Amino acid sequence: MNPSPADVLLDLQKVLQERKSAPADKSYAASLYAKGLDTILKKVGEEAAETIIAAKNQDSSALVYEVADLWYHVMVLLADKDIPVTAVTDELARRMGTSGLAEKAARTK
């Protein structure tokens, strides 16, 4: 039986939190945390660019791979900031049923 998407994200969040205290030479995520926020943000940007290119090239398998990389690095960022993935899913749930245009217009600037 395949895990639910929510379980995958929650399990990854748990692992990434644990990696915050792991030796940097034993874990990729730990090495990102050790290098600091600028490195984490650079990886998020790189993966976002690679996602855009995969989409532009209309390569579905590459797009899935790159989105997985992007999500992973965004989750590293969230863990670095001690923001649970449920904060993001709760925000998405809050927006459900609301026009994206109305939601954007309601944001305070």
Secondary structure, 3 states (H helix, E strand, C coil): CCCCHHHHHHHHHHHHHHHCCCCCCCCHHHHHHHHCHHHHHHHHHHHHHHHHHHHHCCCHHHHHHHHHHHHHHHHHHHHHCCCCHHHHHHHHHHHCCCCHHHHHHHCCC
